[in-house]
Amino acid sequence: MSHLQVESTATPGDFLGSQHVISPAPSTAATAGLDIRTLSVALAIYGGYFVLTWYFQDLPLWVAAPLLIACVTWHGSLQHETIHGHPTPSRRLNVMLATPPLSLWIPYRIYRATHLQHHRHRGRHLTEVSRDPESFFLQPGTLSKSSRLRRALYTANCTLSGRLILGPAFGVFRFWTAEARKVLGGDRRSTILWSRHALAVAAVLLWTRGVCHIPIAVYVMLVVYPSISLNHLRSFTEHRAAPEASLRTMVVEAHPLWALIFLNNNLHIAHHAHPQLPWHQLPRAWSRMRGSAVESGLVYDGGYGQVAGNFLLRPVISVEHPGAVAHAAALEHAAMDGAADR
């Protein structure tokens, strides 16, 4: 993909005024000491997970499944916190805390590596397909090579309903396909990583199926899949394509319950501006940025209800990256002009 040529070098926080910007720190910066709040969240997650799985068969499914979905989603938010250096100053301890694959589908080390890549270059390459591994855009030209059904599915995945229903299957399939190519291609590092992940997944399933007697299909379809959908809800409006990097990140001002489950990652402008801050410090940072962000049209102050009202059946983004398409068109026109001059 051709990269955007007109691009700001600002961080997501720069447009908010220099008086509001905390000196940037590496996204993996360790905390100065033990972060008790985040450690308490970790204890609540693992404690809640063991209790909910142990009593899963004794509780009504309509109670047990939603609670376990929230718990697994919360665990994903905890993994995100550990990537950014919390709750301990030790990277090794943080990795150990976050490694158990409660959601089964992705090895923590791959998530860590791709998320740090997402934060590189202070946001200058957010959403660009070949540089941002968390971009939801597709390469330019994808639609022209796709069948009518596939084009419809791609478009549906850009709506909130499609992202929640189809998104987990799309994302996992694309991710597993890419990783399978590495393993089958003889990539020793990937093979070792996935072998270790398989053992960790086996341990989770030994507990959920072997000890707690939760059928694997029930755990996958009624817990894991919906938890991925909830993560897609959070990330649905996080980033958009824009010529200026400072305008590519959005905020959803969510209900406190959602904010707790997502550990304030819905305050995404504040997170990208200050990735070293723990989740419980983001609201204060956001309060200093909010005014300018609202003026720039980067805030959904009506929460996820507003997001659903706007985009339940309407695409939030184009399927292909519009900046890349525009740049490709500009190159084509330039070539045509050059040929005409000759």
C-alpha positions in Angstrom: 0.0 0.0 0.0 1.2 3.5 -0.7 1.3 5.5 2.4 -0.3 8.8 3.1 1.8 11.6 1.8 0.2 14.5 3.6 0.6 13.8 7.2 1.0 15.7 10.5 3.8 14.7 12.8 1.6 15.6 15.8 0.7 13.1 18.5 -3.0 12.5 19.3 -2.6 15.0 22.1 -0.7 17.8 20.4 -3.7 19.5 18.9 -5.1 19.9 22.4 -2.5 22.5 23.3 1.0 22.2 24.7 -0.3 23.1 28.2 -2.2 19.8 28.2 0.5 17.5 27.0 2.4 15.5 29.5 6.0 14.7 28.5 5.8 11.5 26.4 7.1 8.3 27.8 7.7 5.0 26.1 4.5 2.9 26.0 6.3 0.2 27.9 7.5 2.4 30.6 7.4 0.7 34.0 5.5 2.1 36.8 7.4 3.8 39.6 6.1 1.1 42.0 3.4 -1.4 42.5 0.1 -0.2 41.1 -2.4 -1.4 43.7 -5.5 -0.5 41.8 -4.5 -2.5 38.7 -3.3 -5.4 40.8 -6.7 -5.4 42.6 -8.3 -5.6 39.2 -6.1 -8.6 38.3 -7.1 -10.3 41.5 -10.8 -9.6 40.9 -10.5 -10.9 37.3 -8.8 -14.2 38.1 -10.9 -14.7 41.3 -14.1 -14.0 39.4 -13.1 -16.2 36.6 -12.4 -19.2 38.9 -15.7 -18.7 40.8 -17.8 -18.2 37.7 -16.4 -21.2 35.9 -16.6 -23.4 39.0 -20.3 -22.5 39.5 -21.1 -22.1 35.8 -23.2 -25.3 35.6 -25.1 -24.3 38.8 -26.1 -20.9 37.6 -28.7 -20.1 35.0 -27.0 -19.7 31.6 -28.5 -16.2 31.2 -26.6 -15.2 34.4 -23.4 -17.2 34.1 -22.6 -16.5 30.5 -22.9 -12.7 30.6 -20.8 -12.5 33.8 -18.1 -14.7 32.3 -18.1 -12.7 29.1 -17.5 -9.5 31.1 -14.8 -11.2 33.0 -12.9 -12.4 29.9 -13.3 -9.0 28.3 -12.0 -7.4 31.4 -9.0 -9.8 31.2 -8.3 -8.5 27.8 -8.2 -4.9 29.2 -5.8 -6.1 31.9 -3.5 -7.6 29.2 -3.5 -4.2 27.6 -2.5 -2.5 30.8 0.4 -5.0 31.3 1.7 -4.1 27.8 2.0 -0.5 28.9 4.0 -1.3 32.1 1.4 -2.0 34.8 0.8 -3.1 37.5 4.4 -3.8 38.5 7.8 -2.3 37.5 8.8 -5.8 36.3 8.1 -6.6 32.6 8.5 -10.3 33.4 6.0 -10.3 36.2 3.5 -8.3 34.1 3.9 -10.8 31.3 3.3 -13.7 33.7 0.2 -12.0 35.0 -1.3 -11.5 31.6 -0.2 -14.6 29.7 -3.1 -17.1 30.7 -5.2 -17.2 27.4 -8.7 -17.0 28.8 -9.9 -15.9 25.4 -8.0 -18.8 23.8 -7.4 -17.3 20.3 -4.3 -15.1 20.5 -0.9 -15.6 22.2 -0.2 -12.7 24.5 3.3 -12.2 23.1 1.9 -11.6 19.6 -0.7 -9.2 21.0 2.0 -7.3 22.9 4.3 -7.0 19.8 1.5 -5.9 17.5 0.1 -3.4 20.0 3.4 -1.8 20.6 3.8 -1.5 16.8 0.4 0.2 16.8 1.8 2.8 19.1 5.1 3.4 17.2 6.0 6.7 15.6 3.8 8.6 18.0 0.6 7.9 16.0 1.9 9.2 12.6 0.9 5.9 10.9 -2.3 5.1 12.6 -4.8 3.2 10.4 -2.3 2.7 7.6 -2.7 -0.9 6.5 0.9 -1.8 6.1 2.2 0.0 9.2 -0.7 -0.3 11.7 -1.4 -4.0 12.6 -4.6 -2.9 14.3 -6.1 -1.1 11.3 -9.5 -2.3 10.2 -9.0 -0.9 6.7 -8.2 -3.2 3.8 -5.6 -2.7 1.1 -6.7 -0.5 -1.9 -7.9 -2.7 -4.8 -9.3 -5.4 -2.5 -13.0 -4.7 -3.5 -12.3 -4.8 -7.2 -10.8 -8.3 -6.8 -13.6 -9.6 -4.6 -16.9 -11.3 -5.3 -20.2 -9.6 -4.7 -20.8 -11.6 -1.5 -17.3 -10.8 -0.1 -17.8 -7.1 -0.9 -21.1 -7.2 1.0 -19.4 -8.9 4.0 -16.6 -6.4 4.0 -19.1 -3.5 4.0 -21.2 -5.2 6.7 -18.1 -5.5 8.9 -17.8 -1.7 8.8 -21.2 -1.4 10.5 -21.6 -1.9 14.3 -23.9 -4.8 13.9 -21.6 -6.5 11.4 -18.5 -5.8 13.5 -20.2 -7.4 16.5 -21.6 -10.4 14.7 -19.1 -11.0 11.9 -16.0 -9.2 13.2 -14.7 -11.9 15.6 -14.9 -14.6 12.9 -13.2 -12.3 10.3 -10.5 -11.2 12.7 -9.6 -14.6 14.1 -9.7 -16.2 10.6 -7.4 -13.6 9.1 -5.0 -13.7 12.1 -4.8 -17.5 12.2 -4.4 -17.7 8.4 -1.4 -15.3 8.5 0.1 -17.2 11.5 -0.4 -20.6 9.9 1.6 -19.4 6.9 4.5 -18.6 9.2 4.4 -22.0 11.0 3.9 -24.0 7.8 6.7 -21.9 6.2 9.2 -23.2 8.8 9.3 -20.1 11.0 10.9 -21.6 14.1 10.1 -18.7 16.4 6.4 -18.8 15.5 6.3 -22.6 15.9 7.7 -22.4 19.4 5.4 -19.5 20.3 2.3 -21.4 19.1 3.4 -24.6 20.7 3.6 -22.8 24.1 0.3 -21.1 23.4 -1.3 -24.5 22.7 -0.2 -25.8 26.0 -1.6 -22.8 27.8 -4.9 -23.2 26.0 -4.9 -26.8 26.9 -4.5 -25.8 30.6 -7.5 -23.4 30.3 -9.7 -26.0 28.7 -8.6 -28.6 31.2 -10.0 -26.4 33.9 -13.2 -25.2 32.0 -14.0 -28.6 30.4 -12.3 -31.2 32.6 -12.9 -29.7 36.0 -15.9 -27.4 35.6 -17.6 -29.4 32.9 -18.3 -26.5 30.6 -18.7 -27.9 27.1 -16.0 -26.5 24.8 -18.6 -25.3 22.3 -20.4 -23.4 25.0 -17.2 -21.8 26.2 -16.2 -20.8 22.7 -19.5 -19.6 21.3 -21.2 -18.2 24.4 -18.2 -16.7 26.2 -15.1 -16.3 24.0 -16.9 -15.1 20.9 -19.1 -12.5 22.6 -16.0 -11.2 24.6 -14.3 -10.6 21.3 -17.4 -8.8 20.1 -17.3 -6.5 23.2 -13.6 -5.7 22.4 -14.8 -4.8 18.9 -17.5 -2.5 20.4 -14.7 -0.6 22.2 -12.4 -0.4 19.2 -15.2 0.3 16.7 -14.8 4.1 16.7 -11.3 4.3 18.1 -9.5 5.3 14.9 -10.5 6.9 11.6 -8.6 7.8 8.5 -7.6 11.5 8.4 -4.8 13.4 6.6 -3.6 14.7 10.0 -2.4 12.1 12.5 -3.8 14.2 15.4 -7.3 13.7 14.1 -7.2 9.9 13.7 -8.1 9.0 17.3 -11.6 9.2 18.9 -13.1 9.0 22.3 -16.4 7.4 23.5 -17.5 8.8 26.9 -18.9 5.6 28.2 -21.0 4.6 31.2 -18.8 3.9 34.2 -19.5 0.1 34.0 -18.2 0.0 30.4 -15.3 2.3 31.4 -14.3 -0.2 34.1 -14.6 -3.2 31.9 -12.5 -1.5 29.3 -10.2 0.1 31.9 -10.8 3.5 30.4 -9.3 2.6 27.1 -12.4 4.2 25.6 -10.7 7.5 26.5 -8.4 6.6 23.5 -7.1 10.1 22.8 -5.7 10.3 26.3 -4.3 6.8 26.1 -2.4 7.5 22.8 -1.2 10.9 24.1 0.0 9.3 27.3 0.4 5.6 26.9 2.5 5.3 30.1 -0.4 6.3 32.3 -2.3 3.6 34.1 -6.0 3.3 33.4 -7.1 5.1 36.6 -5.2 8.2 35.7 -6.6 8.6 32.2 -9.8 10.4 33.3 -7.8 13.3 34.8 -5.7 13.5 31.7 -8.8 13.4 29.5 -10.5 16.2 31.5 -7.7 18.5 30.4 -8.0 17.5 26.8 -11.8 17.3 26.4 -12.6 20.8 25.3 -10.4 20.9 22.3 -11.3 17.3 21.3 -15.0 18.2 21.4 -14.3 21.2 19.2 -12.5 19.0 16.7 -15.4 16.5 16.5 -13.6 13.6 18.1 -15.9 12.8 21.0 -19.0 10.6 21.2 -20.4 12.1 24.4 -23.5 10.0 24.2 -21.6 6.8 24.9 -22.0 3.6 23.0 -25.7 4.3 22.6 -24.8 7.2 20.4 -22.4 5.0 18.5 -25.1 2.4 18.0 -27.6 5.0 16.9 -25.2 6.3 14.3 -23.6 3.2 13.0 -25.6 0.1 13.8 -26.5 -0.4 10.1 -24.3 2.3 8.6 -20.5 2.0 7.9 -18.3 4.0 10.3 -15.4 3.7 7.9 -14.8 2.8 4.2 -13.6 -0.7 3.5 -10.4 0.4 1.8 -8.2 3.1 3.3 -9.4 6.4 1.6 -6.1 8.1 2.0 -4.3 5.3 0.2 -7.0 5.3 -2.6 -6.7 9.1 -3.0 -2.9 8.9 -3.2 -3.1 6.1 -5.8 -5.5 8.2 -7.8 -3.2 11.2 -7.6 -0.2 9.1 -8.8 -2.4 7.8 -11.7 -3.4 11.3 -12.7 0.2 12.5 -12.4 1.3 9.7 -14.7 -1.4 10.5 -17.2 -0.5 14.2 -17.2 3.2 13.3 -17.7 2.3 11.1 -20.7 0.2 13.9 -22.1 3.0 16.4 -21.8 5.3 14.0 -23.7 
